[in-house]
Amino acid sequence: MKERLALGFAAALTAVALYLVPSWQTAFTDPCHLAGILAAGTIVLLLITRHLGRRGIVIERRVLALFLAGMPLVYVASWLVTRGAGTGGGWLWVEIAGFPLYTALAILGIRRSPWLLAAGIAAHGLAWDSWHYFTKTAYIPGWYAIGCFLVDIGLGIYIATRIPAWRAGKAVEFAKSLKIA
């Protein structure tokens, strides 16, 4: 029940994030708009994977790891598209620095602990998005920083509720592998 509520909460926060978009005219050319579309697609995919049993658990964890690793690319792409909007090249290096950080968290979240996926996505919202909002970087619109913050918090909470199911799924797979050997 907690998982369903958490996914509903994540879906509601994603809907609010999409509502914040002032215009969808550049939906397929602007990295921030594309990220919003991908966030909505991720929610739909999570709704589907919840009904696939153990197969869904594997898919869900991998998709969320890709989501975490891919988040910094939106910021890099936005800087490149706007040419930094007059902020200078230093900001590009800040954005590029986020990629190995979040990719490492994604890999460790798959290999070591799923808590790193939950923490990584939530931390992106709490730290990265908040920082961009308050520093008012010209290449990241305020609506996107707020929207990404909401999506990240919602997904972080959802992942935290799913970890017991992910661990139970791994235990079943391990038990089956022992019987085969």
C-alpha positions in Angstrom: 0.0 0.0 0.0 2.9 2.4 0.8 4.3 1.8 -2.6 1.1 2.6 -4.4 0.7 5.8 -2.4 4.3 6.8 -3.0 3.9 6.2 -6.8 0.7 8.2 -6.8 2.5 11.0 -5.0 5.4 10.8 -7.5 2.9 10.9 -10.3 1.1 13.9 -8.8 4.4 15.8 -8.3 5.3 15.0 -11.9 2.0 16.3 -13.1 2.6 19.6 -11.2 6.0 19.8 -12.7 4.5 19.5 -16.2 1.9 22.1 -15.3 4.6 24.6 -14.5 5.9 24.5 -18.1 4.9 27.9 -19.5 4.8 26.8 -23.1 5.3 23.5 -25.0 6.3 25.2 -28.3 9.9 23.9 -28.1 8.9 20.5 -26.6 11.0 18.5 -28.9 14.1 20.7 -29.2 14.6 22.0 -25.7 16.4 19.7 -23.3 14.3 20.9 -20.3 11.1 20.1 -22.1 12.4 16.7 -23.2 13.4 15.9 -19.6 9.8 16.7 -18.6 8.5 14.3 -21.2 10.9 11.6 -20.1 9.9 12.1 -16.5 6.3 11.5 -17.4 7.3 8.5 -19.4 9.3 7.2 -16.4 6.2 7.4 -14.2 4.1 5.5 -16.8 6.8 2.8 -17.1 6.9 2.5 -13.3 3.1 2.0 -13.3 3.6 -0.8 -15.9 6.6 -2.5 -14.2 4.7 -2.8 -10.9 2.4 -5.3 -12.6 5.2 -7.5 -14.1 6.3 -9.1 -10.9 10.0 -10.0 -10.6 10.7 -9.0 -14.2 9.3 -5.6 -13.4 11.6 -5.2 -10.4 14.7 -5.7 -12.5 13.5 -3.3 -15.2 12.4 -0.7 -12.7 15.8 -0.6 -10.9 17.7 -0.3 -14.2 15.4 2.4 -15.5 15.8 4.4 -12.3 19.6 4.0 -12.5 19.5 5.3 -16.0 17.3 8.2 -14.9 19.8 9.1 -12.2 22.8 8.8 -14.5 21.1 10.8 -17.2 19.9 13.8 -15.1 23.1 15.8 -15.4 22.9 15.5 -19.2 19.9 17.8 -19.3 22.0 20.5 -17.7 24.9 20.0 -20.0 22.6 19.9 -23.1 20.8 23.0 -21.9 24.1 24.9 -21.5 25.2 23.8 -25.0 21.9 24.7 -26.6 21.8 28.2 -25.1 25.6 28.5 -25.2 25.5 29.1 -21.5 23.2 32.1 -22.0 26.1 34.4 -21.2 27.2 32.6 -18.0 30.7 31.6 -19.2 32.4 28.3 -19.7 32.9 27.7 -16.0 29.3 26.7 -15.6 29.7 24.1 -18.3 32.4 22.4 -16.3 30.2 22.5 -13.2 27.5 20.7 -15.2 29.9 18.2 -16.6 31.2 17.4 -13.1 27.8 16.2 -12.1 27.8 13.5 -14.7 30.5 11.2 -13.1 29.0 11.9 -9.7 25.5 10.8 -10.5 26.7 8.0 -12.8 28.7 6.6 -9.9 25.7 6.7 -7.7 23.6 4.9 -10.3 26.2 2.2 -10.8 26.6 1.7 -7.0 22.8 1.8 -6.7 22.6 -1.2 -9.0 25.6 -3.2 -7.7 25.6 -2.3 -4.0 22.6 -0.7 -2.4 19.3 0.5 -3.9 19.4 3.2 -1.2 22.0 5.0 -3.3 19.4 5.3 -6.1 16.8 6.8 -3.7 19.4 9.1 -2.1 21.0 10.1 -5.4 17.7 11.1 -7.1 16.4 12.9 -4.0 19.8 14.6 -3.5 19.7 15.8 -7.1 16.5 17.6 -6.3 17.5 18.9 -2.9 21.0 20.0 -3.9 21.4 20.4 -7.6 18.0 21.7 -8.6 17.7 24.0 -5.6 21.2 25.4 -6.3 20.2 26.1 -9.9 17.0 27.7 -8.8 18.6 30.0 -6.3 21.6 30.9 -8.4 19.3 31.7 -11.3 21.5 30.2 -14.0 20.2 31.7 -17.3 20.4 28.4 -19.2 18.2 26.5 -16.7 14.7 28.1 -16.4 13.2 28.5 -13.0 10.2 26.4 -13.9 12.5 23.5 -14.8 14.5 23.7 -11.5 11.3 23.6 -9.5 9.8 20.9 -11.7 12.9 18.7 -11.5 13.0 19.2 -7.8 9.4 17.9 -7.5 10.0 14.9 -9.7 13.2 14.0 -7.9 11.6 14.1 -4.5 8.7 12.1 -5.6 10.8 9.4 -7.2 13.2 9.3 -4.3 10.3 8.6 -1.9 8.9 6.0 -4.3 12.2 4.2 -4.6 12.6 4.1 -0.8 9.2 2.3 -0.5 10.2 -0.2 -3.3 13.5 -1.3 -1.8 11.9 -4.1 0.3 10.3 -5.5 -2.9 13.6 -5.2 -4.8 15.4 -7.1 -2.0 12.7 -9.8 -1.8 13.0 -10.2 -5.6 16.8 -10.7 -5.4 16.4 -13.2 -2.6 14.0 -15.3 -4.7 16.4 -15.1 -7.7 19.3 -16.2 -5.5 17.2 -19.1 -4.0 16.3 -20.3 -7.5 20.0 -20.2 -8.6 20.9 -22.4 -5.7 18.4 -25.1 -6.8 19.7 -25.0 -10.4 23.3 -25.5 -9.4 
